[in-house]
Structure formats: structure tokens, C-alpha cells
Amino acid sequence: MQGRSRVTIKDVDFSFENSLVRITANRNLPEVKLAGLSLGPFEEGTDYEVYYWAALQLEKAGIARLKEEDRLDMAKLSKVQWTERIQTAGQVSKLPDFFYPKLRRSLLELKKEIVKDPEKISEYERFRRLTQDITNSRLRKIVSMASAPPQTENTLRNFTAEEKLLYDRLYRLIDKWRRQILECGGEEE
């Protein structure tokens, strides 16, 4: 427990924003300077690797589009949910890299699309239900494991950074509570 670094959800989000993703150029364009970073030149139809935050700006400007492999869509989310459901109580499936940051951004994107197209409400609701099902399933497992004797790194290898953070906090809280209950006098620390 003590040796693990204290990663926050903001840290994971920052890492995601600065991770490399694949884009496809929508048109030919000379080198572009974006926040002190030189990107391109771009050739229409060619794939490039750029930082996620830069990919969003290029997409917003119509210069490029994010590759589907770097998006979390309904099909991918359904697959994650199915995989999670077939795991036994003590097993946790491996999630795609940066699952939670992608999940949050996908939900926000769908919510914005509702404003433009109200028929997207049912898609958003389905996506949200799948999201809740996955997070609730994983949360139950995290709480169960945090209530048990300390888990090995191997047992926790499929946890995301956010889940390890939660596990560590819960484990410490439950362990402290358990020690207070079992000690004579039960004084608060």
C-alpha cells in the first residue's frame, strides 16, 4: 500500500490529453503551429500521430479527424460491458487504455449532439446506462477487494489508475476502521 504513488484523476486526464493518438488528414495543409507545437505538413488521406489535445483542435478546424480506434463508441462500450459481466466476482477485466477519460469525453460529446439533434437522446441514454453498468460492476469488485486482505500487484494489474486510487483509499479507510473496532478502547486516531 505505502509504496504506490498517489495518482489523481486529474493526473490521468492530463496524461490522456498529452497521449499520442492517430488522425487522418482531411486536406493538404502546410505546417501548422499550435500552442508552440509544429504539426504537419498534412497530406489529405494520410494518417498521423499527434497529441490528443492537438487532434481535437485539428478536428475542430476541419483539418483532420480522430481515428475511430481512439474513440469510445457504443460497440466498444458494449463489448467492455459484456466482458465485464462474464468475469467472476474476484476477476476484473482489462479495460482499454485511458478508458475513463475517453468515457467522460464520449458522454460529453453525445450530450452536445443532443442539442443539435434531439433524436440522439436515446443513444445518449443507452450509452449512459452501459457506462453505469460497467462502473457499478467494477465498483462492487473494488469495494470487495478493498475489504479483503491486501491484494497483490498481480491481482490489481487490470485496474485502471483511477481504480487503483480508489482501491488504495478504500483499503486504508477500511483497514483503519477495522483496527479501531478490534482494538480495546476503539479510540479514533
Contacts in CASP RR format, 6 or more apart in sequence:
PFRMAT RR
TARGET T0000
AUTHOR 0000-0000-0000
METHOD contacts of the structure
MODEL  1
MQGRSRVTIKDVDFSFENSLVRITANRNLPEVKLAGLSLGPFEEGTDYEV
YYWAALQLEKAGIARLKEEDRLDMAKLSKVQWTERIQTAGQVSKLPDFFY
PKLRRSLLELKKEIVKDPEKISEYERFRRLTQDITNSRLRKIVSMASAPP
QTENTLRNFTAEEKLLYDRLYRLIDKWRRQILECGGEEE
1 150 0 8 1.000
1 168 0 8 1.000
1 171 0 8 1.000
1 172 0 8 1.000
4 164 0 8 1.000
4 168 0 8 1.000
6 165 0 8 1.000
7 161 0 8 1.000
7 164 0 8 1.000
7 165 0 8 1.000
8 165 0 8 1.000
9 100 0 8 1.000
9 162 0 8 1.000
9 165 0 8 1.000
11 161 0 8 1.000
12 98 0 8 1.000
12 100 0 8 1.000
12 101 0 8 1.000
12 160 0 8 1.000
12 161 0 8 1.000
12 162 0 8 1.000
13 101 0 8 1.000
15 98 0 8 1.000
16 52 0 8 1.000
16 98 0 8 1.000
16 101 0 8 1.000
16 102 0 8 1.000
17 51 0 8 1.000
17 52 0 8 1.000
17 53 0 8 1.000
17 101 0 8 1.000
18 51 0 8 1.000
18 52 0 8 1.000
18 53 0 8 1.000
19 51 0 8 1.000
19 52 0 8 1.000
19 97 0 8 1.000
19 98 0 8 1.000
20 49 0 8 1.000
20 50 0 8 1.000
20 51 0 8 1.000
20 52 0 8 1.000
21 49 0 8 1.000
21 50 0 8 1.000
21 51 0 8 1.000
21 52 0 8 1.000
21 55 0 8 1.000
21 66 0 8 1.000
21 67 0 8 1.000
21 70 0 8 1.000
22 47 0 8 1.000
22 48 0 8 1.000
22 49 0 8 1.000
22 66 0 8 1.000
22 67 0 8 1.000
22 69 0 8 1.000
22 70 0 8 1.000
23 47 0 8 1.000
23 48 0 8 1.000
23 49 0 8 1.000
23 50 0 8 1.000
23 55 0 8 1.000
23 58 0 8 1.000
23 59 0 8 1.000
23 64 0 8 1.000
23 65 0 8 1.000
23 66 0 8 1.000
23 67 0 8 1.000
24 45 0 8 1.000
24 46 0 8 1.000
24 47 0 8 1.000
24 48 0 8 1.000
24 64 0 8 1.000
24 65 0 8 1.000
24 67 0 8 1.000
25 42 0 8 1.000
25 43 0 8 1.000
25 44 0 8 1.000
25 45 0 8 1.000
25 46 0 8 1.000
25 47 0 8 1.000
25 48 0 8 1.000
25 63 0 8 1.000
25 64 0 8 1.000
26 44 0 8 1.000
26 45 0 8 1.000
26 62 0 8 1.000
26 63 0 8 1.000
26 64 0 8 1.000
26 65 0 8 1.000
27 42 0 8 1.000
27 44 0 8 1.000
27 62 0 8 1.000
27 63 0 8 1.000
28 41 0 8 1.000
28 42 0 8 1.000
28 43 0 8 1.000
28 44 0 8 1.000
29 40 0 8 1.000
29 41 0 8 1.000
29 42 0 8 1.000
29 63 0 8 1.000
30 40 0 8 1.000
30 41 0 8 1.000
31 38 0 8 1.000
31 39 0 8 1.000
31 40 0 8 1.000
31 41 0 8 1.000
32 38 0 8 1.000
32 39 0 8 1.000
32 40 0 8 1.000
32 42 0 8 1.000
32 58 0 8 1.000
32 63 0 8 1.000
33 39 0 8 1.000
34 54 0 8 1.000
34 57 0 8 1.000
34 58 0 8 1.000
35 54 0 8 1.000
37 51 0 8 1.000
37 54 0 8 1.000
39 48 0 8 1.000
39 50 0 8 1.000
39 54 0 8 1.000
39 58 0 8 1.000
40 48 0 8 1.000
42 48 0 8 1.000
42 63 0 8 1.000
42 64 0 8 1.000
47 67 0 8 1.000
48 64 0 8 1.000
50 58 0 8 1.000
50 64 0 8 1.000
52 70 0 8 1.000
55 64 0 8 1.000
55 66 0 8 1.000
55 70 0 8 1.000
56 66 0 8 1.000
58 64 0 8 1.000
59 65 0 8 1.000
59 66 0 8 1.000
70 102 0 8 1.000
71 102 0 8 1.000
71 106 0 8 1.000
72 96 0 8 1.000
72 99 0 8 1.000
72 102 0 8 1.000
72 103 0 8 1.000
72 105 0 8 1.000
72 106 0 8 1.000
73 106 0 8 1.000
74 123 0 8 1.000
74 126 0 8 1.000
74 127 0 8 1.000
74 130 0 8 1.000
76 96 0 8 1.000
77 103 0 8 1.000
77 106 0 8 1.000
77 127 0 8 1.000
77 130 0 8 1.000
77 131 0 8 1.000
77 134 0 8 1.000
78 130 0 8 1.000
80 93 0 8 1.000
80 95 0 8 1.000
80 96 0 8 1.000
80 99 0 8 1.000
80 134 0 8 1.000
81 130 0 8 1.000
81 133 0 8 1.000
81 134 0 8 1.000
83 93 0 8 1.000
84 93 0 8 1.000
84 133 0 8 1.000
84 134 0 8 1.000
84 137 0 8 1.000
84 138 0 8 1.000
85 133 0 8 1.000
85 137 0 8 1.000
87 93 0 8 1.000
87 141 0 8 1.000
89 141 0 8 1.000
89 144 0 8 1.000
90 141 0 8 1.000
90 144 0 8 1.000
90 145 0 8 1.000
91 141 0 8 1.000
92 138 0 8 1.000
92 141 0 8 1.000
92 158 0 8 1.000
92 159 0 8 1.000
92 163 0 8 1.000
93 158 0 8 1.000
94 157 0 8 1.000
94 158 0 8 1.000
95 158 0 8 1.000
95 160 0 8 1.000
96 102 0 8 1.000
99 160 0 8 1.000
100 160 0 8 1.000
100 162 0 8 1.000
103 131 0 8 1.000
106 127 0 8 1.000
107 124 0 8 1.000
107 127 0 8 1.000
107 128 0 8 1.000
107 131 0 8 1.000
110 120 0 8 1.000
110 123 0 8 1.000
110 124 0 8 1.000
110 127 0 8 1.000
111 124 0 8 1.000
113 120 0 8 1.000
113 124 0 8 1.000
114 120 0 8 1.000
114 121 0 8 1.000
114 124 0 8 1.000
138 163 0 8 1.000
139 166 0 8 1.000
142 159 0 8 1.000
142 163 0 8 1.000
142 166 0 8 1.000
142 167 0 8 1.000
142 170 0 8 1.000
143 170 0 8 1.000
145 151 0 8 1.000
145 155 0 8 1.000
145 156 0 8 1.000
145 167 0 8 1.000
146 167 0 8 1.000
146 170 0 8 1.000
146 171 0 8 1.000
146 174 0 8 1.000
147 170 0 8 1.000
147 174 0 8 1.000
150 171 0 8 1.000
151 167 0 8 1.000
156 164 0 8 1.000
156 167 0 8 1.000
159 167 0 8 1.000
176 189 0 8 1.000
180 186 0 8 1.000
180 187 0 8 1.000
180 188 0 8 1.000
180 189 0 8 1.000
END
